[in-house]
């Protein structure tokens, strides 16, 4: 146990914090590093204070407890999982152009969720969501739900142009996400498979796209 503590207290030297960053940024960066390397239960608020190089007063002014820190970490990283597609943009006018956009959308989602940081976020959320349900809700709302809403709007616009098959947009969006990910995420989280290659990612995105594109 003492050896673990010693390792963690060396963390500030291995993860220096830029002096110009805000206290909140420093706390979340340090906390996520510690949670990922040592686990949530093995990380204390004192460890976070030491690694972030802030005072306990500053930390508790921002977060009332360690679960609040974890929820903020997950929310911050979940927002980074959003696919940067502006739903207000017009839908491409041809099937090929729309298909290319949907493939790009799928590739971006897979590259994001397969990143080691994203997998760490999922594992942390799963481990603690029983005790703190809002942690899971923060991940779902900021990440997956945000992407699904963008996709639903894209499907609606594509249907109005006759480029996407008829059907309920939320259902079609769920089908797209299911084909895109299949069992990939759960197998990555369980560490029973390697990260997908770029070729596999593109193939999955194309397969998901094909179920949406109208052939008329």
VENSUL-V709067 format. One record per residue. SS is DSSP state (H for helix, E for strand, - for the rest). PHI is phi in radians with two decimals (none if undefined). Layout:
BEGIN
ss=SS phi=PHI
ss=SS phi=PHI
END
This chain:
BEGIN
ss=- phi=none
ss=H phi=-1.14
ss=H phi=-1.18
ss=H phi=-1.10
ss=H phi=-1.06
ss=H phi=-1.09
ss=H phi=-1.08
ss=H phi=-1.16
ss=H phi=-1.35
ss=- phi=-1.52
ss=H phi=-0.98
ss=H phi=-1.00
ss=H phi=-1.34
ss=H phi=-1.53
ss=- phi=-2.26
ss=- phi=-1.12
ss=- phi=-1.76
ss=- phi=-1.04
ss=- phi=-1.10
ss=- phi=-1.44
ss=- phi=-1.24
ss=- phi=-1.23
ss=H phi=-1.04
ss=H phi=-1.08
ss=H phi=-1.07
ss=H phi=-1.13
ss=H phi=-1.11
ss=H phi=-1.19
ss=H phi=-1.12
ss=H phi=-1.14
ss=H phi=-1.10
ss=H phi=-1.12
ss=H phi=-1.06
ss=H phi=-1.19
ss=H phi=-1.05
ss=H phi=-1.23
ss=H phi=-1.40
ss=H phi=-2.06
ss=- phi=1.61
ss=- phi=-1.15
ss=- phi=-1.18
ss=- phi=-1.55
ss=- phi=-1.83
ss=- phi=-1.83
ss=H phi=-1.09
ss=H phi=-1.13
ss=H phi=-1.04
ss=H phi=-1.13
ss=H phi=-1.00
ss=H phi=-1.15
ss=H phi=-1.18
ss=H phi=-1.40
ss=- phi=1.02
ss=- phi=-2.24
ss=- phi=-1.51
ss=H phi=-1.09
ss=H phi=-1.07
ss=H phi=-1.08
ss=H phi=-1.11
ss=H phi=-1.30
ss=H phi=-1.24
ss=H phi=-1.65
ss=- phi=-2.38
ss=- phi=-1.33
ss=- phi=-2.78
ss=H phi=-1.21
ss=H phi=-1.13
ss=H phi=-1.14
ss=H phi=-1.12
ss=H phi=-1.08
ss=H phi=-1.04
ss=H phi=-1.19
ss=H phi=-1.03
ss=H phi=-1.17
ss=H phi=-1.08
ss=H phi=-1.09
ss=H phi=-1.28
ss=H phi=-1.12
ss=H phi=-1.10
ss=- phi=-1.30
ss=- phi=-1.49
ss=- phi=-1.21
ss=- phi=-1.35
ss=- phi=-1.33
ss=- phi=-1.89
ss=- phi=-1.45
ss=- phi=-1.15
ss=- phi=-1.35
ss=- phi=-1.18
ss=- phi=-1.18
ss=- phi=-1.32
ss=- phi=-0.91
ss=- phi=-1.53
ss=- phi=-2.06
ss=H phi=-1.09
ss=H phi=-1.09
ss=H phi=-1.20
ss=H phi=-1.18
ss=H phi=-1.07
ss=H phi=-1.09
ss=H phi=-1.17
ss=H phi=-1.18
ss=H phi=-1.13
ss=H phi=-1.05
ss=H phi=-1.03
ss=H phi=-1.14
ss=H phi=-1.06
ss=H phi=-1.10
ss=H phi=-1.08
ss=H phi=-1.15
ss=H phi=-1.06
ss=H phi=-1.26
ss=H phi=-1.30
ss=- phi=-1.55
ss=- phi=-1.19
ss=H phi=-0.93
ss=H phi=-1.12
ss=H phi=-1.15
ss=H phi=-1.10
ss=H phi=-1.10
ss=H phi=-1.09
ss=H phi=-1.05
ss=H phi=-1.12
ss=H phi=-1.12
ss=H phi=-1.13
ss=H phi=-1.10
ss=H phi=-1.14
ss=H phi=-1.95
ss=- phi=-1.20
ss=- phi=-1.13
ss=- phi=-1.40
ss=- phi=-2.32
ss=H phi=-1.03
ss=H phi=-1.13
ss=H phi=-1.16
ss=H phi=-1.13
ss=H phi=-1.16
ss=H phi=-1.12
ss=H phi=-1.17
ss=H phi=-1.15
ss=H phi=-1.22
ss=H phi=-1.47
ss=H phi=-1.85
ss=H phi=-1.07
ss=H phi=-1.07
ss=H phi=-1.11
ss=H phi=-1.13
ss=H phi=-1.15
ss=H phi=-1.11
ss=H phi=-1.09
ss=H phi=-1.12
ss=H phi=-1.05
ss=H phi=-1.12
ss=H phi=-1.13
ss=H phi=-1.11
ss=H phi=-1.02
ss=H phi=-1.18
ss=H phi=-1.15
ss=H phi=-1.17
ss=H phi=-1.14
ss=- phi=-1.70
ss=- phi=1.33
ss=- phi=-1.65
ss=E phi=-2.09
ss=- phi=-1.03
ss=- phi=-1.25
ss=- phi=2.59
ss=- phi=-1.26
ss=H phi=-0.94
ss=H phi=-1.07
ss=H phi=-1.17
ss=H phi=-1.09
ss=H phi=-1.10
ss=H phi=-1.13
ss=H phi=-1.10
ss=H phi=-1.04
ss=H phi=-1.12
ss=H phi=-1.15
ss=H phi=-1.17
ss=H phi=-1.07
ss=H phi=-1.66
ss=- phi=0.78
ss=- phi=-1.73
ss=H phi=-1.06
ss=H phi=-1.08
ss=H phi=-1.12
ss=H phi=-1.24
ss=H phi=-1.17
ss=H phi=-1.12
ss=- phi=-1.47
ss=- phi=1.03
ss=- phi=-1.84
ss=- phi=-2.62
ss=- phi=-1.42
ss=- phi=-1.06
ss=- phi=-1.17
ss=- phi=-1.34
ss=H phi=-1.02
ss=H phi=-1.09
ss=H phi=-1.16
ss=H phi=-1.05
ss=H phi=-1.11
ss=H phi=-1.09
ss=H phi=-1.12
ss=H phi=-1.12
ss=H phi=-1.20
ss=H phi=-1.11
ss=H phi=-1.15
ss=H phi=-1.17
ss=H phi=-1.07
ss=- phi=-1.34
ss=- phi=-1.77
ss=E phi=-1.27
ss=- phi=-1.31
ss=- phi=-1.73
ss=- phi=-1.31
END
